[in-house]
Amino acid sequence: MEKHSKEALPKKSGLSKNMKIGLTLGAFAAVLIIAFFMLSGGEDNVGAFTDYLYNSPKSAIIMDLRGSPGGQANSNILQCGVNLISGGFFASENKDLLVYACDEKGCMAANTSISDDETSSLSGEAATENKTIDASGNSTMEEKAEPQYISFDQALYNMRSRAYFHILYGEGKKEFFPNHVEVFMNETTDPANCDLKIR
């Protein structure tokens, strides 16, 4: 058998250690940039949200007062929700609309069109007694339900199958995501401008 010397073997050609590190870091940076744009709201999502909103039989509005300083900011957030409900898109579309108002205590549904799966996780209602006297002088007791709060996370969970508008405190702008839009309102944002003309 013939022995080959080490010098006779061809040298390995390839990437240097620095080039491998550079390529790895470049690939990692590309993944981070792609993830950032996929998770953040952007113009690409306007069309995705619009399609979802028009094709979904259910939609929702959440008026989020958490983090708001109160006063005019709260009024603008709530008025924006009212404007969305009473004008523009929701005035012309027949949608099963769920509306929440949230503050530091939790969230309350502003209507009763919640489906069974959306109420299954709610706790039992607390009741108070109201004493009334009818026309013949008889005293009757009737139960009156107190407001029932759910957590903000539960409200978001209840909206999982709905296209929704999240109205919250912040610099007056809109951020679109595939299944919702965040509408930021503050003390100086005009709630008349929060109706979205998306088609």
C-alpha positions in Angstrom: 0.0 0.0 0.0 1.1 3.4 -0.8 1.2 5.9 2.0 0.1 9.5 1.3 1.9 12.2 3.0 -0.1 14.9 4.7 1.1 17.4 2.2 -0.4 15.5 -0.7 -4.0 15.8 0.7 -5.9 18.8 -0.6 -6.4 21.6 1.8 -9.9 22.1 3.1 -11.5 25.2 1.7 -14.3 26.9 3.6 -15.4 29.8 5.5 -13.2 31.3 8.2 -14.3 31.4 11.7 -15.0 35.1 11.5 -17.1 34.7 8.4 -19.1 32.0 10.1 -19.7 34.3 13.1 -20.7 37.1 10.8 -23.2 35.0 8.8 -24.7 33.7 12.0 -25.1 37.2 13.5 -26.5 38.4 10.2 -29.1 35.6 10.0 -30.0 36.2 13.7 -30.5 40.0 13.0 -32.7 39.2 10.0 -34.9 36.9 12.1 -35.3 39.6 14.7 -36.2 42.3 12.1 -38.8 40.0 10.5 -40.2 39.1 13.9 -40.4 42.8 14.9 -42.4 43.7 11.8 -44.7 40.7 12.1 -45.6 41.5 15.7 -45.9 45.2 15.4 -48.8 47.0 13.8 -48.2 48.2 10.4 -49.8 49.4 7.1 -49.7 45.8 5.8 -52.2 44.9 8.5 -54.8 47.5 7.4 -56.0 45.2 4.6 -55.8 42.1 6.8 -57.9 43.7 9.5 -60.4 45.2 7.0 -60.9 41.8 5.4 -61.4 40.1 8.8 -63.8 42.8 10.0 -66.0 42.6 6.9 -66.0 38.8 6.8 -66.5 38.2 10.5 -70.2 38.0 11.7 -69.0 39.1 15.1 -67.1 42.2 16.2 -66.3 44.0 19.4 -65.3 47.4 20.9 -63.3 47.7 24.1 -63.0 51.1 25.7 -60.0 50.8 27.9 -59.7 53.5 30.6 -56.8 51.8 32.3 -53.7 54.1 32.3 -55.8 57.1 31.4 -55.3 60.2 33.6 -59.1 60.6 33.7 -61.2 63.7 32.9 -61.2 64.7 29.2 -59.1 61.7 28.2 -61.7 59.3 29.6 -64.5 61.3 27.9 -62.7 61.1 24.5 -62.1 57.3 24.8 -65.7 56.7 25.7 -67.0 59.1 23.0 -64.8 57.4 20.4 -66.5 54.1 21.3 -70.0 55.7 21.0 -69.1 57.2 17.7 -67.9 53.8 16.3 -71.2 52.2 17.5 -73.5 54.9 16.2 -71.9 55.9 13.0 -70.0 54.7 10.0 -69.3 51.0 9.8 -71.5 49.7 12.6 -74.4 51.8 11.6 -74.5 50.1 8.2 -73.4 46.6 9.0 -75.4 43.9 10.8 -72.8 42.5 13.2 -73.1 40.7 16.5 -71.4 43.5 18.5 -69.9 43.0 21.9 -68.9 46.2 23.8 -66.7 46.4 26.9 -65.7 49.3 29.1 -62.7 48.7 31.3 -61.0 50.5 34.1 -58.7 49.5 37.0 -61.6 47.4 38.6 -62.0 45.3 35.5 -64.3 45.2 32.5 -68.0 45.3 32.1 -70.0 44.2 29.0 -72.2 47.1 27.9 -74.7 44.7 26.3 -76.1 41.2 26.7 -75.3 39.7 23.3 -72.6 37.5 24.7 -72.7 33.9 23.6 -72.8 31.0 26.0 -69.1 30.2 25.6 -68.3 33.8 26.4 -70.3 33.8 29.6 -69.2 30.4 30.9 -66.2 31.7 32.7 -68.0 34.6 34.4 -68.6 34.3 38.1 -72.1 34.4 39.7 -73.8 37.7 40.0 -74.0 39.4 43.3 -77.5 40.6 44.0 -79.0 43.3 46.2 -82.5 43.6 47.4 -84.7 46.5 46.4 -87.8 47.2 48.4 -90.7 48.5 46.4 -94.4 49.3 47.3 -97.0 48.6 44.6 -100.2 50.7 44.0 -102.2 48.7 46.7 -99.6 49.3 49.3 -98.0 45.8 49.3 -94.3 45.7 49.8 -92.3 43.5 47.5 -88.6 42.7 47.4 -86.9 42.5 44.0 -83.4 41.5 43.3 -81.2 43.9 41.4 -78.0 42.6 39.9 -74.9 44.6 40.7 -72.3 45.3 38.0 -70.3 42.3 37.2 -66.6 42.8 36.4 -64.3 40.4 34.6 -60.6 40.8 34.1 -59.1 42.6 31.1 -57.5 39.3 30.1 -60.9 37.6 30.2 -62.5 40.4 28.1 -59.7 39.9 25.5 -60.3 36.1 25.6 -64.0 36.7 25.0 -63.1 38.7 21.9 -60.8 36.0 20.4 -63.2 35.1 17.6 -64.1 38.7 16.8 -62.6 41.6 14.8 -62.3 44.3 17.5 -61.4 47.9 18.1 -59.3 48.6 21.2 -59.7 52.2 22.2 -57.1 53.3 24.8 -55.1 56.2 26.2 -52.1 57.4 24.2 -50.9 59.7 21.5 -53.7 60.1 18.9 -52.9 57.4 16.3 -54.1 54.1 15.0 -52.2 50.8 14.9 -53.5 47.9 12.8 -53.1 44.2 13.5 -54.6 41.3 11.6 -57.5 40.8 14.1 -57.9 44.3 15.7 -57.0 48.0 15.6 -55.7 50.0 18.5 -57.1 53.6 18.5 -55.2 55.9 20.8 -57.0 58.8 22.3 -55.9 61.5 24.8 -57.1 64.9 26.1 -56.7 66.7 22.8 -57.7 64.0 20.3 -61.0 64.7 18.7 -63.3 61.7 19.1 -65.2 62.8 15.9 -62.1 61.6 14.0 -62.0 58.1 15.5 -64.5 56.7 13.1 -62.5 54.5 10.7 -63.2 54.9 7.1 -61.6 51.6 6.0 -63.5 50.9 2.8 
